Amino acid sequence: MSNFNDIIQSETPVLVDFFAEWCGPCKMMKPILEDLKSKMGENVRIIKIDVDKNPAIAAQYRIQGVPTLMVFKQGQSKWRQSGVLSAADLQKVIASVN
């Protein structure tokens, strides 16, 4: 994903979901992220990075476990947590970054 660095340079917070196809909790994040997107609309950009298909990016950010969620703004990592979070919790995190 060569444009990953371009995407995270955004003024709009970018929520990155590092996941793997085989990961059960990762599958739980999909409806949560869809809910978050419907609530926040243009105030957040959400992208998913498959760690098995993008090992270089996973290594660059030292992703040890999945799901790991990170929020970037203007290319800088502003927040990071592993595990499943609710849409409400993620909304608070993104609001605090803005």
Gaussian input, Z-matrix of N, CA and C with variables (Angstrom, degrees):
# hf/3-21g

backbone

0 1
 N
 C     1     B1
 C     2     B2     1     A1
 N     3     B3     2     A2     1     D1
 C     4     B4     3     A3     2     D2
 C     5     B5     4     A4     3     D3
 N     6     B6     5     A5     4     D4
 C     7     B7     6     A6     5     D5
 C     8     B8     7     A7     6     D6
 N     9     B9     8     A8     7     D7
 C    10    B10     9     A9     8     D8
 C    11    B11    10    A10     9     D9
 N    12    B12    11    A11    10    D10
 C    13    B13    12    A12    11    D11
 C    14    B14    13    A13    12    D12
 N    15    B15    14    A14    13    D13
 C    16    B16    15    A15    14    D14
 C    17    B17    16    A16    15    D15
 N    18    B18    17    A17    16    D16
 C    19    B19    18    A18    17    D17
 C    20    B20    19    A19    18    D18
 N    21    B21    20    A20    19    D19
 C    22    B22    21    A21    20    D20
 C    23    B23    22    A22    21    D21
 N    24    B24    23    A23    22    D22
 C    25    B25    24    A24    23    D23
 C    26    B26    25    A25    24    D24
 N    27    B27    26    A26    25    D25
 C    28    B28    27    A27    26    D26
 C    29    B29    28    A28    27    D27
 N    30    B30    29    A29    28    D28
 C    31    B31    30    A30    29    D29
 C    32    B32    31    A31    30    D30
 N    33    B33    32    A32    31    D31
 C    34    B34    33    A33    32    D32
 C    35    B35    34    A34    33    D33
 N    36    B36    35    A35    34    D34
 C    37    B37    36    A36    35    D35
 C    38    B38    37    A37    36    D36
 N    39    B39    38    A38    37    D37
 C    40    B40    39    A39    38    D38
 C    41    B41    40    A40    39    D39
 N    42    B42    41    A41    40    D40
 C    43    B43    42    A42    41    D41
 C    44    B44    43    A43    42    D42
 N    45    B45    44    A44    43    D43
 C    46    B46    45    A45    44    D44
 C    47    B47    46    A46    45    D45
 N    48    B48    47    A47    46    D46
 C    49    B49    48    A48    47    D47
 C    50    B50    49    A49    48    D48
 N    51    B51    50    A50    49    D49
 C    52    B52    51    A51    50    D50
 C    53    B53    52    A52    51    D51
 N    54    B54    53    A53    52    D52
 C    55    B55    54    A54    53    D53
 C    56    B56    55    A55    54    D54
 N    57    B57    56    A56    55    D55
 C    58    B58    57    A57    56    D56
 C    59    B59    58    A58    57    D57
 N    60    B60    59    A59    58    D58
 C    61    B61    60    A60    59    D59
 C    62    B62    61    A61    60    D60
 N    63    B63    62    A62    61    D61
 C    64    B64    63    A63    62    D62
 C    65    B65    64    A64    63    D63
 N    66    B66    65    A65    64    D64
 C    67    B67    66    A66    65    D65
 C    68    B68    67    A67    66    D66
 N    69    B69    68    A68    67    D67
 C    70    B70    69    A69    68    D68
 C    71    B71    70    A70    69    D69
 N    72    B72    71    A71    70    D70
 C    73    B73    72    A72    71    D71
 C    74    B74    73    A73    72    D72
 N    75    B75    74    A74    73    D73
 C    76    B76    75    A75    74    D74
 C    77    B77    76    A76    75    D75
 N    78    B78    77    A77    76    D76
 C    79    B79    78    A78    77    D77
 C    80    B80    79    A79    78    D78
 N    81    B81    80    A80    79    D79
 C    82    B82    81    A81    80    D80
 C    83    B83    82    A82    81    D81
 N    84    B84    83    A83    82    D82
 C    85    B85    84    A84    83    D83
 C    86    B86    85    A85    84    D84
 N    87    B87    86    A86    85    D85
 C    88    B88    87    A87    86    D86
 C    89    B89    88    A88    87    D87
 N    90    B90    89    A89    88    D88
 C    91    B91    90    A90    89    D89
 C    92    B92    91    A91    90    D90
 N    93    B93    92    A92    91    D91
 C    94    B94    93    A93    92    D92
 C    95    B95    94    A94    93    D93
 N    96    B96    95    A95    94    D94
 C    97    B97    96    A96    95    D95
 C    98    B98    97    A97    96    D96
 N    99    B99    98    A98    97    D97
 C   100   B100    99    A99    98    D98
 C   101   B101   100   A100    99    D99
 N   102   B102   101   A101   100   D100
 C   103   B103   102   A102   101   D101
 C   104   B104   103   A103   102   D102
 N   105   B105   104   A104   103   D103
 C   106   B106   105   A105   104   D104
 C   107   B107   106   A106   105   D105
 N   108   B108   107   A107   106   D106
 C   109   B109   108   A108   107   D107
 C   110   B110   109   A109   108   D108
 N   111   B111   110   A110   109   D109
 C   112   B112   111   A111   110   D110
 C   113   B113   112   A112   111   D111
 N   114   B114   113   A113   112   D112
 C   115   B115   114   A114   113   D113
 C   116   B116   115   A115   114   D114
 N   117   B117   116   A116   115   D115
 C   118   B118   117   A117   116   D116
 C   119   B119   118   A118   117   D117
 N   120   B120   119   A119   118   D118
 C   121   B121   120   A120   119   D119
 C   122   B122   121   A121   120   D120
 N   123   B123   122   A122   121   D121
 C   124   B124   123   A123   122   D122
 C   125   B125   124   A124   123   D123
 N   126   B126   125   A125   124   D124
 C   127   B127   126   A126   125   D125
 C   128   B128   127   A127   126   D126
 N   129   B129   128   A128   127   D127
 C   130   B130   129   A129   128   D128
 C   131   B131   130   A130   129   D129
 N   132   B132   131   A131   130   D130
 C   133   B133   132   A132   131   D131
 C   134   B134   133   A133   132   D132
 N   135   B135   134   A134   133   D133
 C   136   B136   135   A135   134   D134
 C   137   B137   136   A136   135   D135
 N   138   B138   137   A137   136   D136
 C   139   B139   138   A138   137   D137
 C   140   B140   139   A139   138   D138
 N   141   B141   140   A140   139   D139
 C   142   B142   141   A141   140   D140
 C   143   B143   142   A142   141   D141
 N   144   B144   143   A143   142   D142
 C   145   B145   144   A144   143   D143
 C   146   B146   145   A145   144   D144
 N   147   B147   146   A146   145   D145
 C   148   B148   147   A147   146   D146
 C   149   B149   148   A148   147   D147
 N   150   B150   149   A149   148   D148
 C   151   B151   150   A150   149   D149
 C   152   B152   151   A151   150   D150
 N   153   B153   152   A152   151   D151
 C   154   B154   153   A153   152   D152
 C   155   B155   154   A154   153   D153
 N   156   B156   155   A155   154   D154
 C   157   B157   156   A156   155   D155
 C   158   B158   157   A157   156   D156
 N   159   B159   158   A158   157   D157
 C   160   B160   159   A159   158   D158
 C   161   B161   160   A160   159   D159
 N   162   B162   161   A161   160   D160
 C   163   B163   162   A162   161   D161
 C   164   B164   163   A163   162   D162
 N   165   B165   164   A164   163   D163
 C   166   B166   165   A165   164   D164
 C   167   B167   166   A166   165   D165
 N   168   B168   167   A167   166   D166
 C   169   B169   168   A168   167   D167
 C   170   B170   169   A169   168   D168
 N   171   B171   170   A170   169   D169
 C   172   B172   171   A171   170   D170
 C   173   B173   172   A172   171   D171
 N   174   B174   173   A173   172   D172
 C   175   B175   174   A174   173   D173
 C   176   B176   175   A175   174   D174
 N   177   B177   176   A176   175   D175
 C   178   B178   177   A177   176   D176
 C   179   B179   178   A178   177   D177
 N   180   B180   179   A179   178   D178
 C   181   B181   180   A180   179   D179
 C   182   B182   181   A181   180   D180
 N   183   B183   182   A182   181   D181
 C   184   B184   183   A183   182   D182
 C   185   B185   184   A184   183   D183
 N   186   B186   185   A185   184   D184
 C   187   B187   186   A186   185   D185
 C   188   B188   187   A187   186   D186
 N   189   B189   188   A188   187   D187
 C   190   B190   189   A189   188   D188
 C   191   B191   190   A190   189   D189
 N   192   B192   191   A191   190   D190
 C   193   B193   192   A192   191   D191
 C   194   B194   193   A193   192   D192
 N   195   B195   194   A194   193   D193
 C   196   B196   195   A195   194   D194
 C   197   B197   196   A196   195   D195
 N   198   B198   197   A197   196   D196
 C   199   B199   198   A198   197   D197
 C   200   B200   199   A199   198   D198
 N   201   B201   200   A200   199   D199
 C   202   B202   201   A201   200   D200
 C   203   B203   202   A202   201   D201
 N   204   B204   203   A203   202   D202
 C   205   B205   204   A204   203   D203
 C   206   B206   205   A205   204   D204
 N   207   B207   206   A206   205   D205
 C   208   B208   207   A207   206   D206
 C   209   B209   208   A208   207   D207
 N   210   B210   209   A209   208   D208
 C   211   B211   210   A210   209   D209
 C   212   B212   211   A211   210   D210
 N   213   B213   212   A212   211   D211
 C   214   B214   213   A213   212   D212
 C   215   B215   214   A214   213   D213
 N   216   B216   215   A215   214   D214
 C   217   B217   216   A216   215   D215
 C   218   B218   217   A217   216   D216
 N   219   B219   218   A218   217   D217
 C   220   B220   219   A219   218   D218
 C   221   B221   220   A220   219   D219
 N   222   B222   221   A221   220   D220
 C   223   B223   222   A222   221   D221
 C   224   B224   223   A223   222   D222
 N   225   B225   224   A224   223   D223
 C   226   B226   225   A225   224   D224
 C   227   B227   226   A226   225   D225
 N   228   B228   227   A227   226   D226
 C   229   B229   228   A228   227   D227
 C   230   B230   229   A229   228   D228
 N   231   B231   230   A230   229   D229
 C   232   B232   231   A231   230   D230
 C   233   B233   232   A232   231   D231
 N   234   B234   233   A233   232   D232
 C   235   B235   234   A234   233   D233
 C   236   B236   235   A235   234   D234
 N   237   B237   236   A236   235   D235
 C   238   B238   237   A237   236   D236
 C   239   B239   238   A238   237   D237
 N   240   B240   239   A239   238   D238
 C   241   B241   240   A240   239   D239
 C   242   B242   241   A241   240   D240
 N   243   B243   242   A242   241   D241
 C   244   B244   243   A243   242   D242
 C   245   B245   244   A244   243   D243
 N   246   B246   245   A245   244   D244
 C   247   B247   246   A246   245   D245
 C   248   B248   247   A247   246   D246
 N   249   B249   248   A248   247   D247
 C   250   B250   249   A249   248   D248
 C   251   B251   250   A250   249   D249
 N   252   B252   251   A251   250   D250
 C   253   B253   252   A252   251   D251
 C   254   B254   253   A253   252   D252
 N   255   B255   254   A254   253   D253
 C   256   B256   255   A255   254   D254
 C   257   B257   256   A256   255   D255
 N   258   B258   257   A257   256   D256
 C   259   B259   258   A258   257   D257
 C   260   B260   259   A259   258   D258
 N   261   B261   260   A260   259   D259
 C   262   B262   261   A261   260   D260
 C   263   B263   262   A262   261   D261
 N   264   B264   263   A263   262   D262
 C   265   B265   264   A264   263   D263
 C   266   B266   265   A265   264   D264
 N   267   B267   266   A266   265   D265
 C   268   B268   267   A267   266   D266
 C   269   B269   268   A268   267   D267
 N   270   B270   269   A269   268   D268
 C   271   B271   270   A270   269   D269
 C   272   B272   271   A271   270   D270
 N   273   B273   272   A272   271   D271
 C   274   B274   273   A273   272   D272
 C   275   B275   274   A274   273   D273
 N   276   B276   275   A275   274   D274
 C   277   B277   276   A276   275   D275
 C   278   B278   277   A277   276   D276
 N   279   B279   278   A278   277   D277
 C   280   B280   279   A279   278   D278
 C   281   B281   280   A280   279   D279
 N   282   B282   281   A281   280   D280
 C   283   B283   282   A282   281   D281
 C   284   B284   283   A283   282   D282
 N   285   B285   284   A284   283   D283
 C   286   B286   285   A285   284   D284
 C   287   B287   286   A286   285   D285
 N   288   B288   287   A287   286   D286
 C   289   B289   288   A288   287   D287
 C   290   B290   289   A289   288   D288
 N   291   B291   290   A290   289   D289
 C   292   B292   291   A291   290   D290
 C   293   B293   292   A292   291   D291

   B1=1.4687
   B2=1.5218
   B3=1.3192
   B4=1.4641
   B5=1.5161
   B6=1.3313
   B7=1.4567
   B8=1.5253
   B9=1.3406
   B10=1.4669
   B11=1.5248
   B12=1.3540
   B13=1.4629
   B14=1.5175
   B15=1.3334
   B16=1.4686
   B17=1.5241
   B18=1.3379
   B19=1.4676
   B20=1.5264
   B21=1.3393
   B22=1.4667
   B23=1.5339
   B24=1.3320
   B25=1.4625
   B26=1.5290
   B27=1.3046
   B28=1.4508
   B29=1.5191
   B30=1.3506
   B31=1.4690
   B32=1.5246
   B33=1.3245
   B34=1.4577
   B35=1.5237
   B36=1.3335
   B37=1.4644
   B38=1.5270
   B39=1.3326
   B40=1.4611
   B41=1.5226
   B42=1.3287
   B43=1.4619
   B44=1.5223
   B45=1.3268
   B46=1.4597
   B47=1.5275
   B48=1.3178
   B49=1.4614
   B50=1.5234
   B51=1.3402
   B52=1.4656
   B53=1.5238
   B54=1.3314
   B55=1.4559
   B56=1.5245
   B57=1.3414
   B58=1.4683
   B59=1.5230
   B60=1.3246
   B61=1.4752
   B62=1.5221
   B63=1.3235
   B64=1.4644
   B65=1.5226
   B66=1.3284
   B67=1.4712
   B68=1.5330
   B69=1.3414
   B70=1.4667
   B71=1.5190
   B72=1.3524
   B73=1.4659
   B74=1.5372
   B75=1.3446
   B76=1.4666
   B77=1.5274
   B78=1.3337
   B79=1.4674
   B80=1.5293
   B81=1.3463
   B82=1.4612
   B83=1.5301
   B84=1.3288
   B85=1.4717
   B86=1.5290
   B87=1.3335
   B88=1.4704
   B89=1.5325
   B90=1.3490
   B91=1.4695
   B92=1.5306
   B93=1.3399
   B94=1.4682
   B95=1.5222
   B96=1.3329
   B97=1.4655
   B98=1.5229
   B99=1.3288
   B100=1.4711
   B101=1.5264
   B102=1.3276
   B103=1.4612
   B104=1.5256
   B105=1.3238
   B106=1.4629
   B107=1.5229
   B108=1.3318
   B109=1.4694
   B110=1.5266
   B111=1.3426
   B112=1.4668
   B113=1.5292
   B114=1.3297
   B115=1.4692
   B116=1.5251
   B117=1.3375
   B118=1.4709
   B119=1.5227
   B120=1.3240
   B121=1.4631
   B122=1.5134
   B123=1.3323
   B124=1.4664
   B125=1.5264
   B126=1.3357
   B127=1.4637
   B128=1.5235
   B129=1.3264
   B130=1.4629
   B131=1.5170
   B132=1.3195
   B133=1.4587
   B134=1.5175
   B135=1.3169
   B136=1.4572
   B137=1.5207
   B138=1.3307
   B139=1.4571
   B140=1.5287
   B141=1.3263
   B142=1.4597
   B143=1.5191
   B144=1.3268
   B145=1.4562
   B146=1.5234
   B147=1.3238
   B148=1.4628
   B149=1.5331
   B150=1.3350
   B151=1.4694
   B152=1.5288
   B153=1.3261
   B154=1.4641
   B155=1.5246
   B156=1.3451
   B157=1.4670
   B158=1.5261
   B159=1.3318
   B160=1.4716
   B161=1.5277
   B162=1.3373
   B163=1.4719
   B164=1.5272
   B165=1.3192
   B166=1.4676
   B167=1.5273
   B168=1.3242
   B169=1.4670
   B170=1.5248
   B171=1.3205
   B172=1.4706
   B173=1.5292
   B174=1.3162
   B175=1.4701
   B176=1.5270
   B177=1.3393
   B178=1.4655
   B179=1.5291
   B180=1.3294
   B181=1.4716
   B182=1.5235
   B183=1.3448
   B184=1.4597
   B185=1.5377
   B186=1.3136
   B187=1.4640
   B188=1.5251
   B189=1.3258
   B190=1.4628
   B191=1.5205
   B192=1.3255
   B193=1.4567
   B194=1.5088
   B195=1.3144
   B196=1.4582
   B197=1.5306
   B198=1.3257
   B199=1.4615
   B200=1.5274
   B201=1.3211
   B202=1.4596
   B203=1.5182
   B204=1.3108
   B205=1.4597
   B206=1.5196
   B207=1.3361
   B208=1.4647
   B209=1.5149
   B210=1.3261
   B211=1.4567
   B212=1.5266
   B213=1.3252
   B214=1.4576
   B215=1.5179
   B216=1.3140
   B217=1.4557
   B218=1.5172
   B219=1.3088
   B220=1.4586
   B221=1.5304
   B222=1.3367
   B223=1.4520
   B224=1.5162
   B225=1.3237
   B226=1.4611
   B227=1.5249
   B228=1.3206
   B229=1.4537
   B230=1.5232
   B231=1.3272
   B232=1.4630
   B233=1.5255
   B234=1.3364
   B235=1.4625
   B236=1.5177
   B237=1.3382
   B238=1.4695
   B239=1.5166
   B240=1.3271
   B241=1.4622
   B242=1.5163
   B243=1.3114
   B244=1.4613
   B245=1.5191
   B246=1.3214
   B247=1.4562
   B248=1.5132
   B249=1.3208
   B250=1.4613
   B251=1.5206
   B252=1.3245
   B253=1.4640
   B254=1.5169
   B255=1.3220
   B256=1.4666
   B257=1.5259
   B258=1.3200
   B259=1.4653
   B260=1.5247
   B261=1.3370
   B262=1.4761
   B263=1.5322
   B264=1.3388
   B265=1.4644
   B266=1.5269
   B267=1.3181
   B268=1.4735
   B269=1.5173
   B270=1.3280
   B271=1.4732
   B272=1.5323
   B273=1.3169
   B274=1.4812
   B275=1.5101
   B276=1.3312
   B277=1.4776
   B278=1.5319
   B279=1.3171
   B280=1.4691
   B281=1.5263
   B282=1.3301
   B283=1.4705
   B284=1.5315
   B285=1.3281
   B286=1.4705
   B287=1.5245
   B288=1.3155
   B289=1.4621
   B290=1.5318
   B291=1.3354
   B292=1.4688
   B293=1.5049
   A1=108.61
   A2=116.44
   A3=121.08
   A4=112.32
   A5=117.72
   A6=118.42
   A7=113.09
   A8=118.53
   A9=122.32
   A10=110.21
   A11=116.48
   A12=119.82
   A13=112.02
   A14=117.13
   A15=120.01
   A16=110.28
   A17=116.21
   A18=120.95
   A19=110.69
   A20=118.14
   A21=120.27
   A22=112.86
   A23=118.35
   A24=120.83
   A25=111.67
   A26=117.00
   A27=123.55
   A28=113.17
   A29=115.48
   A30=122.45
   A31=109.40
   A32=116.14
   A33=122.03
   A34=108.15
   A35=118.73
   A36=119.16
   A37=111.07
   A38=114.79
   A39=121.52
   A40=107.90
   A41=115.79
   A42=121.46
   A43=107.43
   A44=115.72
   A45=120.76
   A46=108.32
   A47=115.13
   A48=122.18
   A49=107.26
   A50=116.48
   A51=121.12
   A52=106.55
   A53=116.37
   A54=120.72
   A55=110.62
   A56=114.70
   A57=121.44
   A58=107.49
   A59=115.41
   A60=120.94
   A61=112.61
   A62=117.41
   A63=122.40
   A64=113.08
   A65=117.45
   A66=122.08
   A67=111.24
   A68=116.13
   A69=121.35
   A70=113.94
   A71=118.74
   A72=119.60
   A73=113.15
   A74=116.70
   A75=119.55
   A76=110.54
   A77=116.15
   A78=120.40
   A79=110.78
   A80=116.82
   A81=120.98
   A82=111.53
   A83=116.78
   A84=120.02
   A85=112.48
   A86=117.97
   A87=120.43
   A88=112.63
   A89=119.97
   A90=118.31
   A91=113.17
   A92=116.78
   A93=120.25
   A94=109.61
   A95=116.49
   A96=120.02
   A97=111.17
   A98=117.17
   A99=119.75
   A100=110.50
   A101=116.25
   A102=121.86
   A103=110.09
   A104=116.26
   A105=121.61
   A106=110.65
   A107=116.86
   A108=121.33
   A109=110.21
   A110=117.06
   A111=119.29
   A112=110.75
   A113=117.60
   A114=121.27
   A115=112.17
   A116=116.61
   A117=120.33
   A118=114.03
   A119=117.56
   A120=120.99
   A121=113.27
   A122=115.17
   A123=121.53
   A124=113.10
   A125=117.94
   A126=120.91
   A127=113.32
   A128=116.48
   A129=120.23
   A130=108.85
   A131=115.02
   A132=120.40
   A133=106.13
   A134=117.01
   A135=121.71
   A136=108.72
   A137=115.57
   A138=119.12
   A139=108.70
   A140=115.01
   A141=121.35
   A142=108.09
   A143=115.66
   A144=121.40
   A145=107.79
   A146=116.50
   A147=122.22
   A148=107.29
   A149=116.32
   A150=119.90
   A151=112.47
   A152=117.30
   A153=119.91
   A154=111.77
   A155=116.25
   A156=119.97
   A157=112.34
   A158=116.94
   A159=122.01
   A160=110.03
   A161=117.34
   A162=119.34
   A163=113.78
   A164=117.64
   A165=119.47
   A166=110.97
   A167=116.72
   A168=120.08
   A169=109.65
   A170=117.29
   A171=121.07
   A172=110.21
   A173=116.86
   A174=120.83
   A175=110.93
   A176=116.36
   A177=121.01
   A178=111.13
   A179=116.75
   A180=120.89
   A181=111.97
   A182=116.29
   A183=122.78
   A184=111.67
   A185=114.95
   A186=120.53
   A187=107.52
   A188=116.33
   A189=122.00
   A190=111.45
   A191=116.42
   A192=121.19
   A193=110.11
   A194=115.56
   A195=120.47
   A196=109.19
   A197=119.22
   A198=124.37
   A199=112.10
   A200=115.87
   A201=122.34
   A202=106.49
   A203=115.34
   A204=121.46
   A205=108.30
   A206=115.33
   A207=120.81
   A208=108.30
   A209=115.93
   A210=121.05
   A211=107.26
   A212=115.07
   A213=122.07
   A214=109.29
   A215=115.51
   A216=121.12
   A217=106.66
   A218=116.59
   A219=123.12
   A220=111.34
   A221=115.48
   A222=120.69
   A223=115.20
   A224=117.48
   A225=120.41
   A226=110.74
   A227=115.16
   A228=120.47
   A229=108.23
   A230=116.69
   A231=121.55
   A232=112.40
   A233=116.51
   A234=120.19
   A235=108.49
   A236=115.21
   A237=119.29
   A238=108.62
   A239=116.08
   A240=120.54
   A241=108.98
   A242=115.41
   A243=120.47
   A244=108.96
   A245=115.33
   A246=120.94
   A247=112.10
   A248=114.60
   A249=121.67
   A250=109.12
   A251=116.20
   A252=121.84
   A253=108.94
   A254=115.75
   A255=120.10
   A256=110.01
   A257=115.48
   A258=120.81
   A259=109.93
   A260=116.94
   A261=120.58
   A262=110.99
   A263=116.46
   A264=119.85
   A265=111.05
   A266=116.07
   A267=120.02
   A268=110.93
   A269=116.26
   A270=120.20
   A271=110.09
   A272=116.96
   A273=120.99
   A274=110.84
   A275=116.19
   A276=120.57
   A277=109.58
   A278=116.81
   A279=121.18
   A280=109.96
   A281=117.23
   A282=120.98
   A283=110.19
   A284=117.12
   A285=120.13
   A286=111.89
   A287=117.02
   A288=122.19
   A289=109.83
   A290=115.87
   A291=119.96
   A292=113.37
   D1=86.76
   D2=-174.69
   D3=-70.33
   D4=-24.89
   D5=-177.68
   D6=-89.55
   D7=7.23
   D8=178.96
   D9=-54.76
   D10=-47.73
   D11=-179.16
   D12=-64.15
   D13=-33.68
   D14=176.50
   D15=-66.74
   D16=-42.45
   D17=-177.78
   D18=-62.14
   D19=-45.59
   D20=-174.95
   D21=-76.07
   D22=-5.12
   D23=175.86
   D24=-77.41
   D25=-5.59
   D26=-173.07
   D27=-58.39
   D28=148.53
   D29=170.77
   D30=-68.79
   D31=-32.02
   D32=178.38
   D33=-78.06
   D34=134.58
   D35=176.89
   D36=-56.57
   D37=138.88
   D38=178.78
   D39=-115.32
   D40=117.93
   D41=176.45
   D42=-92.80
   D43=119.89
   D44=-179.79
   D45=-107.62
   D46=124.01
   D47=177.08
   D48=-102.88
   D49=104.74
   D50=174.29
   D51=-83.65
   D52=120.26
   D53=-173.09
   D54=-140.01
   D55=174.67
   D56=172.90
   D57=-139.77
   D58=146.40
   D59=-178.55
   D60=-58.72
   D61=-34.22
   D62=-174.81
   D63=-83.62
   D64=-1.91
   D65=-171.86
   D66=-91.65
   D67=116.75
   D68=179.61
   D69=-59.17
   D70=-53.43
   D71=178.95
   D72=-59.22
   D73=-30.37
   D74=178.42
   D75=-61.29
   D76=-38.68
   D77=179.57
   D78=-64.48
   D79=-30.19
   D80=178.00
   D81=-68.33
   D82=-23.87
   D83=-177.28
   D84=-73.55
   D85=-26.84
   D86=-174.22
   D87=-55.49
   D88=-55.00
   D89=179.33
   D90=-65.95
   D91=-29.51
   D92=178.00
   D93=-65.70
   D94=-44.06
   D95=179.90
   D96=-67.77
   D97=-35.74
   D98=176.97
   D99=-65.22
   D100=-40.50
   D101=176.85
   D102=-62.32
   D103=-45.79
   D104=179.16
   D105=-59.13
   D106=-45.76
   D107=-179.41
   D108=-62.17
   D109=-39.96
   D110=-179.58
   D111=-67.36
   D112=-30.86
   D113=179.50
   D114=-79.42
   D115=-37.39
   D116=-171.92
   D117=-101.58
   D118=-18.28
   D119=175.93
   D120=52.99
   D121=-123.07
   D122=-175.12
   D123=-76.60
   D124=-3.84
   D125=-178.27
   D126=-79.98
   D127=-3.85
   D128=178.35
   D129=-150.95
   D130=148.26
   D131=170.95
   D132=-115.00
   D133=132.12
   D134=-177.59
   D135=-116.60
   D136=125.78
   D137=175.38
   D138=-129.23
   D139=150.56
   D140=179.19
   D141=-113.46
   D142=133.91
   D143=178.60
   D144=-119.55
   D145=117.19
   D146=176.53
   D147=-78.65
   D148=113.67
   D149=-175.16
   D150=-64.63
   D151=-27.13
   D152=179.19
   D153=-74.50
   D154=-30.14
   D155=-179.98
   D156=-92.60
   D157=-14.59
   D158=-178.21
   D159=-130.83
   D160=59.78
   D161=-175.23
   D162=-62.87
   D163=-29.25
   D164=-178.70
   D165=-67.26
   D166=-42.61
   D167=178.24
   D168=-67.08
   D169=-43.00
   D170=178.43
   D171=-59.27
   D172=-41.96
   D173=179.27
   D174=-68.03
   D175=-41.11
   D176=-178.88
   D177=-57.49
   D178=-37.75
   D179=-178.42
   D180=-102.19
   D181=13.89
   D182=175.88
   D183=49.09
   D184=51.71
   D185=177.12
   D186=-76.21
   D187=114.84
   D188=-178.05
   D189=-96.59
   D190=-37.19
   D191=-176.84
   D192=-136.02
   D193=158.34
   D194=178.26
   D195=-124.22
   D196=147.82
   D197=-3.67
   D198=-75.86
   D199=142.68
   D200=168.28
   D201=-119.25
   D202=128.66
   D203=-179.96
   D204=-108.50
   D205=136.92
   D206=176.50
   D207=-133.61
   D208=147.32
   D209=174.14
   D210=-115.90
   D211=127.55
   D212=177.04
   D213=-115.05
   D214=147.39
   D215=170.18
   D216=-144.36
   D217=128.45
   D218=-178.50
   D219=52.06
   D220=40.08
   D221=174.82
   D222=81.99
   D223=-3.79
   D224=-178.16
   D225=-105.94
   D226=139.47
   D227=175.58
   D228=-74.40
   D229=121.83
   D230=-177.03
   D231=-104.98
   D232=-19.69
   D233=-175.34
   D234=-165.09
   D235=151.30
   D236=-179.26
   D237=-157.14
   D238=137.84
   D239=174.66
   D240=-157.62
   D241=144.60
   D242=175.77
   D243=-99.12
   D244=149.94
   D245=177.94
   D246=106.41
   D247=176.43
   D248=-177.83
   D249=-87.39
   D250=130.03
   D251=176.23
   D252=-122.10
   D253=156.58
   D254=178.21
   D255=-78.30
   D256=160.74
   D257=176.77
   D258=-60.68
   D259=-38.75
   D260=-179.59
   D261=-62.58
   D262=-43.22
   D263=178.42
   D264=-63.86
   D265=-43.36
   D266=179.56
   D267=-64.80
   D268=-37.03
   D269=178.66
   D270=-61.49
   D271=-41.46
   D272=178.18
   D273=-63.55
   D274=-42.90
   D275=-179.90
   D276=-60.66
   D277=-47.40
   D278=-176.50
   D279=-66.83
   D280=-39.33
   D281=177.60
   D282=-61.65
   D283=-37.31
   D284=-178.69
   D285=-71.44
   D286=-24.77
   D287=-179.86
   D288=-79.45
   D289=-32.36
   D290=-174.31
   D291=-67.06

